[in-house]
Amino acid sequence: MQEDLDPGKKKYLLHQDKLKHRTQVVEDSGPSRTHFQAPRKHLFEKHFAQLSPDCRKILEMFFLDCSVEEIQAEMAYKDIHHAADRNRGARRASSNGS
C-alpha cells in the first residue's frame, strides 16, 4: 500500500513509524534542591556547634535580622563598635569552619 504513495508522504510515514519505536527521552534536571539541603544543614550544624556560645548567640540574632544596636544591648557590650567587631568576628569564625 505504501508503494502507491508519493515519495514525500512515504518518507513521512517511515519517519513516523521509526518515532513510534524510538525510546522516549525524559529531560532530567538533575538532583533536586532538597537533595543537597540535608548534607549542607548537617555540615552547618556541626560547625555551628563548635563555635563559642557568644558567637552562636550573635549569629542567631544576626540570622533573625537583629540590628547591631540590638546585639549590643543583648550582649551587654560597652559600645556599638565592639558589638560590630564581635558580629564580624562571629561571622568570620563561622565561615572558616572553626
N, C-alpha and C positions, 0 to 999 in steps of 0.2 A: 504494500500500500504506500510506503514512503517513497517507492521508486517513481510514483506518479507526481510527486510534489516538485515544485521548483527548487533549485539548489539552495536558495536563501532560506526557505521555510524548512527544508530538510536539515540544514546546518543548525537552525534554531532548535528544532525538535531533538536533535542529537545532543546539543548542549544542555537542554532541559533534562533529558534523560540522565546525563552524567551528573548533573546537580542533585538529582534525587538520590543517587547512590554515594554522593560525597559525604564524608563525615563533617558534621557541623562544628564550627569553631566557636567557642564561647569566649567572649572577652573576659579576662581575669585582671582585675585591677590590683592584684597582689594582696598581701595581708591587710586585714582591716586595722584601723587605728587602735582598736581595743586590744589587738594582738600585742602591741608594744607597750600599752599602758601599764599592765601588771608588773612586768620586769622593771620598768622605769620607776614605778611607785615604790617597789621593794627597795631598789637602789637608793632612792631619795630618803626613804625612812631609815635605812641602815646608816647613811651618813649623817642624817639629821640627828639621830640618837647619839652620835659621837660628839656633838657639839656641847659646849657648856650650857648649863641651864639658862644663864643670862642670854647667851646667843640664841638659843631656841625661842625664848620669850620675845626677844626683839624681832626675830624673823616672823614669828606667828603674828605679831602686831603689824609688821610690815605687810604680810600677806593679806591682812584684814584692812589694808589701806589706812592704817593709823598714821597721823602726821608725826613729824619729828618732835613737835611740842608734846603730843600725847605720850610718845615713848619716853620723853624726858621726865614727864610728870609721873608716869607709872614706875619707871626705874629709879626715880629719885636722883637723877643726875643734876649736878650743880648748874650747868648751863646747856643751852641748845647745841653749842659746838661739840661738847662732849657726847651728847646724845647722837649727833650726826656721825661723829667719828666711830662710835660703837656700832651704829647701824651699818656703816660701810664695812667695818671690820667683821661683823657677823655675816654679812652677805659674801664677803671675800672668803671667809673661812668655809662657808657652805659650798661655794663654787670650787674651792680647792679640794674638797672632799676630806678635810681634816676635822 
